[in-house]
Amino acid sequence: MVRLTMDLTTSAQLLGVEPQSFLEYAESEQLDGLLRFNGKWMVSVFTLADLLGTSSDELLELMEKYALDTLMDAE
């Protein structure tokens, strides 16, 4: 199954900002896709896609390509 949330650090990296800066922004803007489970912040891919001006499908494809490239580079 496809994960529809990303941890705060990965989300911030996608946006090109520090995790704390992103958290402060997300809280001040009261982003709907900012979720906290068991003390860990998660961000909806739909929220990230909206912030990046793209679709969630495109974002997930990009993340899949990145993950595959990372695995291939590791070999």
C-alpha positions as CSV (number, residue, x, y, z in Angstrom):
1,M,0.0,0.0,0.0
2,V,1.2,3.5,-0.8
3,R,2.0,5.7,2.2
4,L,0.1,9.0,2.0
5,T,2.1,10.8,4.7
6,M,5.7,11.7,5.1
7,D,7.7,12.4,8.2
8,L,8.5,16.1,9.0
9,T,12.1,15.9,8.0
10,T,11.5,14.3,4.6
11,S,8.7,16.8,4.0
12,A,11.0,19.7,4.8
13,Q,13.7,18.4,2.6
14,L,11.3,18.2,-0.3
15,L,10.4,21.9,0.3
16,G,14.1,22.8,0.7
17,V,13.7,24.2,4.3
18,E,14.8,23.1,7.8
19,P,12.3,20.9,9.6
20,Q,11.7,23.3,12.4
21,S,11.1,26.2,10.0
22,F,8.5,24.0,8.2
23,L,6.8,23.0,11.4
24,E,6.5,26.6,12.5
25,Y,5.1,27.6,9.1
26,A,2.7,24.7,9.1
27,E,1.4,25.4,12.6
28,S,1.1,29.2,12.0
29,E,-0.9,28.5,8.7
30,Q,-2.9,25.7,10.4
31,L,-2.3,23.3,7.5
32,D,-4.9,20.6,7.5
33,G,-2.4,18.0,6.4
34,L,-0.1,18.4,9.4
35,L,-0.8,15.4,11.6
36,R,0.7,14.1,14.9
37,F,0.7,10.4,15.7
38,N,2.4,9.1,18.8
39,G,4.4,12.3,19.2
40,K,5.7,12.2,15.6
41,W,4.8,14.9,13.1
42,M,3.6,13.6,9.7
43,V,2.5,15.6,6.6
44,S,0.0,14.5,4.0
45,V,1.3,14.1,0.5
46,F,-1.8,16.1,-0.7
47,T,-0.7,19.0,1.4
48,L,2.9,18.8,0.2
49,A,1.7,18.6,-3.4
50,D,-0.4,21.7,-2.9
51,L,2.5,23.6,-1.4
52,L,4.7,22.6,-4.3
53,G,2.1,23.5,-6.9
54,T,1.8,19.9,-8.3
55,S,-0.5,16.9,-8.1
56,S,-0.1,14.2,-5.5
57,D,0.3,11.7,-8.3
58,E,3.3,13.6,-9.7
59,L,4.8,14.0,-6.2
60,L,4.4,10.2,-5.5
61,E,6.0,9.4,-8.9
62,L,8.9,11.7,-8.1
63,M,9.4,10.1,-4.7
64,E,9.3,6.6,-6.3
65,K,11.9,7.6,-8.9
66,Y,14.1,9.1,-6.2
67,A,13.8,6.0,-4.1
68,L,14.7,3.7,-7.0
69,D,17.7,5.9,-8.0
70,T,18.9,5.8,-4.4
71,L,18.7,2.0,-4.4
72,M,20.5,1.7,-7.7
73,D,23.3,4.1,-6.5
74,A,23.7,2.0,-3.4
75,E,24.5,-1.1,-5.4
